[in-house]
Amino acid sequence: MNEAKIRKDIRRYLGSNTVLDIVSEEKIDKILDEINLKYTPRHIYGVYDLHVKETKISFIGTVLEIKSKDLYKVLKNSEKCIIIACTLGIEIEQRLKQCSCIDLENAILYDAVSAAYIESYLDDVTLKLSQGYAEKGYHMTMRYSPGYGDLGLDVQPKIIDILQAQKRIGLSSNDDHLLIPRKSITAFIGLQQKPYINLNNRCDNCLIRNICELRKGDKNCGTT
């Protein structure tokens, strides 16, 4: 995995104004070593033919239909869609709870490191998929997750059902549609014949754009 990007994302999760001292950097090193040693991220995905009409997206062979202007912008030229889910597992949830009872500062670091770690893992998986589908003549769109823009979290249980994620990788969601374990990600990725040009403003699709500390400094998640 890209350690430089992991460290960049750790700072993003901790907050744009966070200054890490030598002790904190050493703690992050130890946490990364522990995650590498003790925890194994897992992922599953399915590939589905699409029927896209206006803002209604149907995934052929499933009962899943989504109405979303923002997801439509991503998938409008796609013939197929990858639905993917990944998780660091329930064991790291237990470790985070343990940390929060013993050392709150370390728990905050652990939370940020594990979030950045699973994000980087999914980046690697996405890159490999992109390379494989490029050989078949497909271009991949950006990765788009529930909670972005107008794509609500209520689609999470449907993704879990379609992928049989609870049975296969232990991934579920609670009554508020939050993923369990928390260090997990689901996403949609389009496959299309023509090169993908991302015209979506990442900030426009963000739920915290109005209170984001990065934007106050004329930055965003891609420039920190």
C-alpha positions in Angstrom: 0.0 0.0 0.0 1.0 3.6 -0.5 2.4 4.6 2.9 2.7 8.3 1.9 -1.0 8.5 1.1 -1.9 6.6 4.2 0.0 9.2 6.3 -1.6 12.0 4.3 -5.0 10.6 5.0 -4.2 10.1 8.7 -3.6 13.8 9.0 -6.9 14.5 7.1 -8.9 12.3 9.5 -7.2 13.9 12.5 -8.0 17.4 11.2 -6.2 19.8 8.8 -4.7 21.8 11.6 -3.2 18.9 13.5 0.5 19.1 14.1 2.0 15.7 14.9 5.0 15.6 17.2 7.7 12.9 17.2 5.9 10.9 19.9 2.7 10.9 17.8 4.6 9.9 14.7 6.1 7.0 16.6 2.7 5.9 17.9 1.4 6.0 14.3 4.3 3.8 13.2 3.5 1.3 16.0 -0.2 1.3 15.1 0.6 0.7 11.4 2.9 -2.2 12.3 0.2 -3.7 14.5 -2.5 -3.4 11.9 -0.1 -5.0 9.3 0.7 -7.8 11.7 -2.7 -8.6 13.3 -5.5 -7.6 10.9 -6.3 -8.8 7.4 -8.6 -6.6 5.3 -11.1 -8.4 3.1 -13.2 -7.4 0.1 -15.9 -8.8 -2.2 -17.5 -7.4 -5.3 -20.0 -8.2 -8.0 -20.3 -6.9 -11.5 -23.7 -6.0 -12.9 -25.1 -4.9 -16.2 -26.8 -1.5 -15.9 -30.0 0.1 -17.2 -29.7 3.8 -16.7 -32.7 6.1 -17.5 -32.7 9.7 -16.3 -31.8 9.5 -12.6 -33.0 5.9 -12.2 -30.3 3.2 -12.1 -31.2 -0.4 -12.3 -28.8 -3.3 -11.6 -29.8 -6.1 -13.9 -30.3 -9.5 -12.2 -31.0 -7.8 -8.8 -33.8 -6.0 -7.1 -31.6 -2.9 -6.6 -32.9 0.3 -8.2 -31.4 3.7 -7.1 -32.7 7.2 -7.8 -29.8 9.5 -7.5 -28.8 12.5 -9.6 -25.2 12.3 -8.3 -24.7 8.6 -8.9 -26.3 9.1 -12.3 -23.6 11.6 -13.2 -21.0 9.0 -12.5 -22.7 6.0 -14.2 -24.5 7.6 -17.1 -22.1 6.3 -19.7 -21.4 3.0 -18.0 -22.6 -0.4 -19.3 -21.7 -2.3 -16.2 -21.1 -1.4 -12.5 -18.9 -2.9 -9.9 -20.4 -3.0 -6.4 -17.7 -3.5 -3.9 -17.4 -3.8 -0.1 -14.3 -4.1 2.1 -13.7 -4.3 5.8 -10.9 -4.5 8.4 -13.0 -6.8 10.4 -14.6 -6.9 13.8 -11.4 -7.6 15.7 -10.1 -4.0 15.1 -13.4 -2.7 16.5 -12.6 -4.5 19.7 -9.1 -3.1 19.7 -10.5 0.4 19.3 -12.8 0.0 22.2 -9.9 -1.3 24.3 -7.8 1.8 23.4 -10.6 4.2 24.2 -10.8 2.7 27.7 -7.1 2.9 28.3 -5.7 5.9 26.4 -8.0 8.3 24.6 -5.2 10.0 22.7 -4.0 6.7 21.4 -7.6 5.7 20.5 -8.0 8.8 18.4 -4.8 8.0 16.5 -5.8 4.3 16.1 -9.2 5.4 14.7 -7.5 7.7 12.1 -4.9 5.2 11.1 -7.3 2.3 10.7 -9.6 4.5 8.6 -6.7 5.6 6.3 -5.5 2.0 6.1 -8.8 0.5 4.8 -9.1 3.4 2.4 -5.6 2.7 1.0 -6.5 -1.0 0.8 -9.5 -0.3 -1.3 -7.4 2.0 -3.5 -5.1 -0.9 -4.2 -8.0 -3.3 -5.0 -9.6 -0.7 -7.3 -6.3 -0.2 -9.1 -6.0 -3.9 -9.8 -9.5 -4.1 -11.0 -8.9 -1.1 -13.3 -5.9 -2.8 -14.8 -7.8 -6.0 -15.3 -10.8 -4.4 -17.0 -8.6 -2.2 -19.1 -7.4 -5.4 -20.8 -11.1 -6.1 -21.6 -11.5 -2.6 -23.1 -13.2 -0.9 -20.2 -12.5 2.4 -18.4 -13.4 2.7 -14.8 -15.2 5.7 -13.3 -14.5 7.3 -9.9 -15.5 5.3 -6.8 -18.8 6.5 -5.4 -20.0 5.5 -1.9 -23.3 5.8 -0.1 -23.3 9.1 1.9 -21.8 11.1 -1.0 -24.1 13.8 -2.5 -27.7 12.6 -2.7 -26.9 8.9 -2.5 -28.3 8.0 0.9 -26.9 5.5 3.5 -30.2 3.6 3.2 -28.8 1.7 0.2 -26.2 0.0 2.5 -28.4 -2.9 3.6 -29.3 -3.6 -0.1 -25.6 -3.7 -1.0 -24.9 -6.1 1.8 -27.8 -8.3 0.7 -26.8 -8.4 -2.9 -23.1 -9.2 -2.1 -24.0 -11.5 0.8 -21.5 -9.5 2.6 -22.5 -10.5 6.1 -21.9 -14.2 5.3 -18.8 -13.7 3.2 -16.8 -11.0 5.0 -18.8 -10.3 8.2 -20.1 -7.0 7.1 -23.6 -5.7 8.2 -25.3 -2.4 9.0 -27.2 -1.1 12.0 -30.6 0.6 12.1 -29.1 3.9 11.1 -27.5 2.2 8.0 -24.0 2.6 9.4 -21.6 -0.2 8.5 -20.5 -2.7 11.1 -17.6 -3.1 11.5 -17.1 0.7 11.3 -13.8 0.4 9.4 -15.5 -0.7 6.2 -16.4 0.8 2.9 -18.9 0.1 0.1 -18.9 1.7 -3.3 -20.1 1.8 -6.9 -17.6 1.9 -9.8 -18.8 2.2 -13.4 -17.3 0.4 -16.4 -17.6 2.1 -19.7 -16.1 2.0 -23.2 -15.1 5.6 -23.4 -12.5 7.3 -21.2 -14.0 8.6 -18.0 -13.7 12.3 -17.3 -14.6 13.3 -13.7 -16.7 16.5 -13.9 -18.0 16.1 -10.3 -16.7 18.6 -7.8 -15.6 16.4 -4.9 -16.5 19.2 -2.4 -20.0 19.6 -3.9 -20.7 15.9 -3.1 -19.5 16.1 0.5 -21.9 16.2 3.4 -19.7 18.3 5.5 -18.7 20.9 2.9 -20.2 23.8 4.8 -18.2 23.1 8.0 -15.0 21.6 6.5 -11.8 22.9 8.0 -9.9 22.2 4.8 -12.1 24.4 2.7 -11.5 27.3 5.1 -7.8 27.1 4.0 -8.6 26.8 0.3 -7.8 23.1 0.3 -9.7 19.9 -0.2 -9.2 16.2 0.4 -7.2 15.9 -2.8 -4.8 18.8 -2.1 -3.8 18.3 1.6 
